[in-house]
Amino acid sequence: MKNPLSAASRRSSAALLAPAAALLVVGGVLIATAGRRPAPLAATTLPDQRDMDGDGIVDRQERVLDTSLTAVDTDQDGFSDAEELARRSSPLFPEMRPEGGLQLGMTARAEPDGLHALVAVYLPDHDIQAVTLRVGVMFGRRVIQLPQDLLAYGNVNFVPAADPNAVVALIDFPFSETWIDLARHVTLFVTAARVGSPIVHAAHTVEFSKMHDVVVLLVPDATMASTLRNLGNLTVRSGGVIKPLTDDGSAPDGWEPGEVCHQTSQAVSVNGSVITSEVVSAECQSGWEGACPPDCSSSVGTTYSTLDPVVLVGG
């Protein structure tokens, strides 16, 4: 199979990344700019989008996350859904408590104008001018760190945290579906560091692919979050559900609504921060909002590469 990032493809992808990078990479600048303007710590919505519970996460995104459209804190554990997204705990299980310190999380959805990513940053000291975000894309096994010196045109929103001294910054930006057309599996990643520090304090990744010409997002299964990590012996197992990202939220043609394709993967090789995994099980499961393709199980035996956010931290 021809490498999707051949010389010609790289020239094409560079043209695509240039305008898109302007939307992505100056997260630190976006936060700092907003920080110079007094702003109330209250949730707002993006233009023409509904956020019924006013938690800063629009309804289309909540459907991807399986969180409540009418409750700021789905699992009623004292931490809002936005804060749990930022602090990498589950908004669905109250026994999963967030950890302290600078943290970030990311998710994505489809809108009528294209794909959108949502980065949630937990700022424990409320210092919104002290954080620099860097965003990159991994196509197959090729990692592209997007340049930082481009202007950004995203939506930045701030919501309160459980700690009155902290705040959650929500950064919403569009990106091109063409990125996912370039490779079978795409990882979008973001890192956070203190301004002036070379040390990465927090990192997160989201993974995309295409099934039947539909962009899908791999949403991690929080119940598998405690799986053993032992990269040297390749015992890392992970699980997640495939969520189709359709601009109207409907099930793609031929997909079974009310079910999702649940996959379990096993690491087969590690090279630095790059983990290559094999899908070892895949089946349609009910109990999730979404839809399941008729050939869900056909993904068993396929491999894909992604970045390990644990390894990115500190780098």
C-alpha positions as CSV (number, residue, x, y, z in Angstrom):
1,M,0.0,0.0,0.0
2,K,1.3,3.4,-0.9
3,N,2.5,5.5,2.1
4,P,-0.3,8.1,2.7
5,L,2.4,10.6,3.7
6,S,4.6,10.3,0.6
7,A,6.4,13.4,-0.6
8,A,3.4,14.5,-2.7
9,S,1.0,13.8,0.2
10,R,3.3,15.7,2.6
11,R,3.2,18.7,0.4
12,S,-0.6,18.4,0.3
13,S,-0.9,17.9,4.0
14,A,1.4,20.9,4.7
15,A,-1.0,23.1,2.7
16,L,-3.8,21.7,4.8
17,L,-2.0,22.1,8.1
18,A,-1.0,25.7,7.5
19,P,-4.4,27.3,7.9
20,A,-5.6,24.6,10.3
21,A,-2.6,25.1,12.6
22,A,-3.6,28.7,13.1
23,L,-6.7,27.3,14.7
24,L,-4.8,25.0,17.0
25,V,-1.5,25.8,18.3
26,V,-1.6,29.1,20.1
27,G,-3.7,27.9,22.9
28,G,-1.3,29.6,25.4
29,V,-1.8,32.9,23.5
30,L,-5.6,32.4,23.6
31,I,-5.6,31.9,27.3
32,A,-3.3,34.8,28.0
33,T,-5.3,37.1,25.7
34,A,-8.5,36.2,27.5
35,G,-6.8,36.6,30.8
36,R,-6.0,40.2,30.1
37,R,-9.7,41.0,29.8
38,P,-11.8,40.7,32.9
39,A,-14.3,37.9,32.3
40,P,-16.9,36.4,34.7
41,L,-16.5,32.7,35.5
42,A,-19.7,31.6,33.9
43,A,-20.4,29.2,31.1
44,T,-21.3,30.5,27.7
45,T,-22.2,28.8,24.4
46,L,-20.7,28.8,21.0
47,P,-22.9,30.7,18.4
48,D,-26.0,28.8,17.4
49,Q,-25.2,25.9,19.6
50,R,-27.2,24.6,22.6
51,D,-25.9,24.0,26.0
52,M,-29.0,23.2,28.0
53,D,-27.3,22.8,31.4
54,G,-24.9,25.8,30.9
55,D,-21.8,23.8,31.9
56,G,-19.7,25.1,28.9
57,I,-19.9,21.8,27.1
58,V,-22.4,22.0,24.2
59,D,-25.1,19.4,23.8
60,R,-23.6,17.7,20.7
61,Q,-20.4,17.2,22.7
62,E,-22.2,15.8,25.7
63,R,-23.8,13.2,23.5
64,V,-20.4,12.0,22.5
65,L,-19.3,11.9,26.1
66,D,-22.5,10.3,27.3
67,T,-22.9,13.0,29.9
68,S,-26.2,14.6,30.9
69,L,-27.6,17.4,28.8
70,T,-29.5,18.8,31.9
71,A,-27.0,18.4,34.7
72,V,-23.7,20.3,35.2
73,D,-22.4,17.3,37.2
74,T,-23.6,14.1,35.7
75,D,-22.4,11.7,38.4
76,Q,-23.1,14.2,41.2
77,D,-19.7,13.9,42.8
78,G,-19.1,17.6,43.3
79,F,-17.0,18.1,40.2
80,S,-18.6,19.4,37.0
81,D,-18.4,17.5,33.7
82,A,-16.1,20.1,32.3
83,E,-13.7,19.8,35.3
84,E,-13.7,16.0,35.1
85,L,-12.9,16.2,31.4
86,A,-10.0,18.6,32.2
87,R,-8.7,16.5,35.2
88,R,-9.0,13.2,33.4
89,S,-11.5,11.6,35.7
90,S,-14.7,10.1,34.6
91,P,-17.9,12.3,34.7
92,L,-19.9,9.1,34.7
93,F,-18.6,7.3,37.8
94,P,-18.5,9.2,41.2
95,E,-15.9,6.8,42.6
96,M,-13.4,8.1,40.0
97,R,-11.9,11.2,41.6
98,P,-9.8,13.8,39.8
99,E,-6.1,14.3,40.6
100,G,-4.6,17.7,41.5
101,G,-2.2,20.0,39.6
102,L,-2.3,21.4,36.1
103,Q,-4.2,18.9,34.0
104,L,-5.9,18.8,30.6
105,G,-8.2,16.6,28.6
106,M,-9.6,16.6,25.1
107,T,-12.5,15.3,23.1
108,A,-14.2,16.0,19.8
109,R,-17.4,16.1,17.9
110,A,-18.9,16.9,14.5
111,E,-20.8,20.1,13.7
112,P,-22.5,21.2,10.5
113,D,-19.3,23.3,9.7
114,G,-17.0,20.3,10.2
115,L,-15.1,18.6,13.0
116,H,-14.4,20.3,16.3
117,A,-12.0,19.5,19.1
118,L,-12.5,20.6,22.7
119,V,-9.6,21.0,25.0
120,A,-10.3,21.5,28.7
121,V,-7.5,22.8,30.9
122,Y,-7.6,22.7,34.7
123,L,-5.7,25.7,36.2
124,P,-5.4,25.1,39.9
125,D,-3.9,28.5,40.7
126,H,-6.2,30.4,38.3
127,D,-3.1,31.7,36.5
128,I,-4.4,31.7,33.0
129,Q,-1.4,33.6,31.6
130,A,1.1,31.0,32.8
131,V,0.3,28.1,30.5
132,T,1.4,27.3,27.0
133,L,-0.4,24.7,25.0
134,R,1.1,22.8,22.1
135,V,-0.9,20.7,19.6
136,G,0.2,18.1,17.1
137,V,-1.0,15.4,14.9
138,M,0.2,11.8,14.4
139,F,-0.6,10.4,10.9
140,G,0.1,6.6,11.0
141,R,3.5,6.7,12.6
142,R,4.5,10.2,11.5
143,V,4.3,12.9,14.2
144,I,3.9,16.5,13.2
145,Q,4.3,19.2,15.9
146,L,2.2,22.1,14.6
147,P,4.0,25.5,14.7
148,Q,3.3,27.9,17.6
149,D,3.8,31.2,15.9
150,L,0.5,31.3,14.0
151,L,-2.6,33.1,15.0
152,A,-5.4,31.1,16.5
153,Y,-9.1,31.5,15.9
154,G,-10.9,29.4,18.4
155,N,-13.5,29.9,21.1
156,V,-12.2,30.2,24.6
157,N,-14.6,29.8,27.6
158,F,-14.1,29.7,31.3
159,V,-16.1,27.8,33.9
160,P,-15.7,27.5,37.7
161,A,-14.0,24.6,39.4
162,A,-14.9,22.9,42.7
163,D,-11.9,24.8,44.2
164,P,-12.7,28.5,44.2
165,N,-9.0,29.2,43.5
166,A,-9.1,27.2,40.3
167,V,-10.7,27.6,36.9
168,V,-11.4,25.4,33.8
169,A,-10.5,26.9,30.4
170,L,-12.5,25.3,27.5
171,I,-10.9,25.8,24.1
172,D,-13.0,24.8,21.1
173,F,-11.5,24.8,17.6
174,P,-12.4,23.3,14.2
175,F,-10.1,21.1,12.2
176,S,-10.1,19.4,8.8
177,E,-11.6,16.0,8.2
178,T,-9.0,15.8,5.4
179,W,-6.5,15.0,8.2
180,I,-8.3,11.7,8.8
181,D,-8.5,11.0,5.0
182,L,-4.6,11.1,4.9
183,A,-4.2,8.1,7.1
184,R,-6.2,5.1,8.4
185,H,-5.6,6.2,12.0
186,V,-5.0,9.7,13.3
187,T,-4.0,10.9,16.8
188,L,-4.5,14.5,17.8
189,F,-2.5,15.4,20.9
190,V,-2.1,18.4,23.2
191,T,0.5,19.2,25.9
192,A,0.6,21.9,28.5
193,A,3.6,23.5,30.1
194,R,4.3,26.4,32.3
195,V,5.4,29.5,30.4
196,G,9.2,29.4,30.2
197,S,9.5,25.8,31.2
198,P,10.7,23.0,28.8
199,I,8.9,20.4,31.0
200,V,5.5,19.1,29.8
201,H,3.2,19.0,32.9
202,A,0.1,17.5,31.2
203,A,-0.8,15.8,28.0
204,H,-3.7,14.1,26.3
205,T,-4.6,12.4,23.1
206,V,-7.7,11.6,21.0
207,E,-7.9,9.1,18.2
208,F,-9.8,9.1,15.0
209,S,-10.3,6.8,12.1
210,K,-12.9,6.1,9.4
211,M,-15.4,3.3,9.1
212,H,-17.6,3.2,5.9
213,D,-16.5,6.7,5.1
214,V,-17.7,8.0,8.5
215,V,-15.3,9.7,10.9
216,V,-15.2,7.9,14.2
217,L,-13.8,8.8,17.5
218,L,-12.4,6.2,20.0
219,V,-13.9,7.1,23.4
220,P,-11.9,5.4,26.2
221,D,-13.9,3.0,28.4
222,A,-13.4,4.4,31.9
223,T,-14.0,1.0,33.5
224,M,-10.7,-0.1,32.0
225,A,-8.7,2.9,33.2
226,S,-7.0,0.8,35.9
227,T,-5.5,-1.7,33.5
228,L,-1.9,-2.6,34.3
229,R,0.7,-0.5,32.5
230,N,4.0,-2.4,31.9
231,L,5.3,-1.2,28.6
232,G,8.5,-3.2,28.8
233,N,6.5,-6.5,28.9
234,L,3.7,-5.2,26.7
235,T,0.9,-5.9,29.2
236,V,-0.9,-2.6,28.4
237,R,-4.5,-3.3,27.4
238,S,-7.0,-0.6,26.7
239,G,-10.7,-0.4,25.7
240,G,-13.0,2.0,24.1
241,V,-16.1,2.5,22.1
242,I,-16.3,3.7,18.5
243,K,-18.5,6.9,18.3
244,P,-19.5,8.0,14.8
245,L,-19.2,11.7,14.4
246,T,-22.1,12.9,12.2
247,D,-23.0,16.5,11.9
248,D,-26.6,15.9,12.9
249,G,-25.9,13.3,15.5
250,S,-27.9,10.6,13.7
251,A,-26.8,7.0,13.1
252,P,-25.1,6.5,9.8
253,D,-27.0,4.5,7.2
254,G,-26.8,0.8,8.0
255,W,-25.5,1.3,11.6
256,E,-27.5,0.0,14.5
257,P,-28.7,2.8,16.8
258,G,-28.6,2.4,20.5
259,E,-25.4,0.3,20.4
260,V,-21.7,1.0,19.9
261,C,-18.7,-1.0,18.7
262,H,-16.7,-1.8,21.8
263,Q,-13.0,-2.6,21.2
264,T,-10.2,-3.9,23.4
265,S,-6.6,-3.5,22.3
266,Q,-3.3,-5.0,23.3
267,A,0.1,-3.2,22.9
268,V,2.4,-5.2,20.6
269,S,5.3,-2.8,20.3
270,V,6.7,0.4,21.9
271,N,9.1,2.9,20.4
272,G,9.5,5.9,22.7
273,S,6.1,7.6,23.1
274,V,4.6,5.6,20.1
275,I,2.6,2.5,21.1
276,T,1.5,0.1,18.4
277,S,-1.6,-1.9,19.4
278,E,-3.6,-4.8,18.0
279,V,-7.4,-4.9,18.3
280,V,-8.1,-8.2,20.2
281,S,-11.8,-8.0,20.6
282,A,-14.7,-6.0,19.1
283,E,-18.4,-6.4,19.5
284,C,-21.6,-4.3,19.5
285,Q,-22.7,-3.4,23.0
286,S,-25.8,-1.6,24.2
287,G,-26.0,0.9,27.0
288,W,-24.1,3.7,25.1
289,E,-25.4,6.5,23.1
290,G,-24.3,6.0,19.5
291,A,-24.5,3.5,16.7
292,C,-22.7,0.2,15.8
293,P,-21.6,-0.7,12.3
294,P,-22.7,-4.1,11.0
295,D,-19.1,-5.3,10.7
296,C,-17.8,-4.1,14.1
297,S,-16.0,-7.5,14.7
298,S,-14.0,-7.2,11.5
299,S,-11.6,-4.8,13.2
300,V,-10.2,-7.7,15.3
301,G,-6.6,-8.3,14.2
302,T,-6.0,-4.8,12.8
303,T,-3.1,-2.7,14.3
304,Y,-2.7,1.0,14.8
305,S,-0.1,3.4,16.3
306,T,-0.8,6.2,18.7
307,L,1.0,8.3,21.3
308,D,1.2,7.5,25.0
309,P,0.3,10.7,26.9
310,V,2.0,9.3,30.0
311,V,5.4,9.3,28.1
312,L,4.7,12.8,26.7
313,V,4.5,14.2,30.2
314,G,8.0,15.4,31.3
315,G,9.2,15.5,27.7
